[in-house]
Amino acid sequence: AEEAELQPLIDQVRAMLRSMNDGDTSASAYDTAWVAMVPKPDGGGGAQPQFPATVRWIVDHQLPDGSWGDSALFSAYDRMINTLACVVALTKWSLEPARCEAGLSFLHENMWRLAEEEAESMPIGFEIAFPSLIQTARDLGVVDFPYGHPALQSIYANREVKLKRIPRDMMHRVPTSILHSLEGMPDLDWARLLNLQSCDGS
């Protein structure tokens, strides 16, 4: 009887394993947004994205609630950083104001969730990357973002703790965990950081 009850679950797991493609990774709205922000080196009459397909991907993958991220599993950390990254990318190129407005509305309505989310589920480097992304939004003139929301205070505090633990000069000399979050950090000495690149290019 017990085996009969378990059989549907066993079949479901087998089907899931069979449907997996070896070596595939799911698309990341956050990573795609950063690539979408790369300008053409020869922009000509005006700045343009170097990789327009990434901008199209962002436009095509906004979720019905206005956010970007994993549609199957709601994580506040995932949704907030992906959504802000996509809004910033679209804003950089002055594209899709209605989509940006929907994304900002989602951020307003859900920012409180960051204070409720389990700290253990915070992605590595979130406390570095998210505040840097907020600063990028501010620099681009995104006005309708809840910059002073109380839920952000602990993230800013964690960022300061982490940055004090790893002085900037050390970060340029030896591999540290901050290498995982460089994409959003201003004023880096890339000539020195490139010395930390692995032989495989990572």
N, C-alpha and C positions, 0 to 999 in steps of 0.2 A: 504493500500500500504506500509505504514511504517512497519507494523508488518510482512508483507511478505518479506521485505528486511532484517529484523532482524532475521528471522527464521533460516537461515543457520548458523549465528553466534551463536544463542542460541543452536542449535543442536551440533555445534562444542564444545562449552563449556561443554555441558552435556556429550559428548563423552569423553572429557578430564577428567572430574571429575570421570566418571565411570572407566576409565583406571588406576586411581591412586590406589596404594596399601597402605593401612593404615599402618603408622608407618615406611615405608621404607625411607631410605635416599640414595642419590646417592653416588657412590664411590668417594673418594677424592684421587687424585694422590699425593697430598702433604702429607696427613696422611699416605698413603700406603708407600710412600718413606721413611718416618721416621721409620716406623715399619720394612721396608726392611733393614735399617741400623743396626738393633739390631744384635750383633754377638752371636753365640752359646757360652754359658759359657765354654763348654769343646771342644773348636775348634780343639783339637788334633794337627795334623800336620800343620795346618794353619787356619786362621780365616775363618769362614763360616757364612752365614746368619742363624739366628735362625728360620726365617720364609720364606723359599724359595718360597712359593706360592706368596708372595708379590712381589718378584723379577720377577716372571713369569708374574704377573699382569702388572707390569711396561712395560715389553717387549711387551706384547700383546696389550697395549693401547696407544702407541705413535700415534699421529695424523699424517696425510700425510705431513703436513708442518714441521714436526720434533719436534713439541711441545707436551706437555701433558696439559690436562685441559678440560674445558667444550667445547665440540665440537659444541654445539648448539648456544652458545653466546660467542662472543669474548670480553674478558676483559683483558687488558694488565696486570693488577695486578694478576689476576687468572693464566693466561698463563705463566707469567714470574716466579712466585714462584713455580708453579707446575713443570715447565720444569727444573728449576735449581735443585729442590729437587730430581727429577728422575735422572738427570745427576749425581748428587752427589752420590746417592744410587748405581747406576751402576758402577761408578768410584771406590767407596769404595771396591767393590768386583772384580775390574778389568774385568768387563763384558761388552759385546756389544759395543766395541769402535765405530762402525759405527753409532749406535743409539745415543751415546753420542755426536759424531761429528755433527750429524743432529740437536740435541737439542741445542748445542752451536752455531751452525750457525743461528738457529732461534733467540736465545738470542741476538746475534750480530745485526741481521737485524731489531729487534723490540725493542731494549732497549729504543730508543728515545720515544716510545709510553708512557712510564711511566711519562714523563714530560708533555704529552698532556692529560693524563687521568684525569677525574674529581676527585678531592680530596675526594668528598663525597662517591665515589664508592670504596674507599680503604678499604679492609677488616680490621677488628679489629686486631691490633697487627702486621700488615704488616711491619710497620717501625721498629719493633724490630726483627721480624723473618727473613725478607729478608736479612738484613745486616749480621745477624748471619750465615745464610746459605751461603752467599758469603764468609765469613771467613772460614767456613767448606770446601768449594770448594778450597780455597787457601791452607788450611792445607793439603788437599789431593793431591795437586800438579796439580790441573786443571789449565793449563796455558792459554788456549784459551778462557778466559772469559773477557769481557770488564770491568775490575775492575775500570778503571779510567773514565768511561763514565760520561759525564756531567749530564745525567738524574738521576744519583745516588746521586748527591750532596744534593738535597733537602731531600731525604729519610734519608741520614746520619744525616743531620741537625735536622730533626724531631725526629730521634732516640735519639740524645743527649738531646733535650728538654724534651722528655718523661722520660728518665732515670734520669735527674736532678730533675724532679718534684717528683719522687718516689725514695728516697735514697735506696740503696741496703739493709741496715739494716732494714728499715721499711718494705721492701718487704718480709723479712723473718719473721716479727713479726705479721703483720695484713694482711687480704685479700686485695689485690689491683688489678687493671685491668691488671697488668703485669702477674698475674697468668695465663692469657690466652695464653701467649707467652713464656713459660719457656723452651719449647723443644729446642730452639736454643741458650740459654744463658749459657755461660761458667762460671765455678767457683762458682756454687751455693752450699749452705749448705743444702743438701737434708734432713738431720736429722731434721733441724729446719722447713723446708718447709712442711714436712709431718705432722707437727702439725696443718697445715692449711687445711688438707684434710677434706672434709665433711663426715658425717656419712654414706652417700650413696656411698662413694668411690671416688667421683669426687673432 
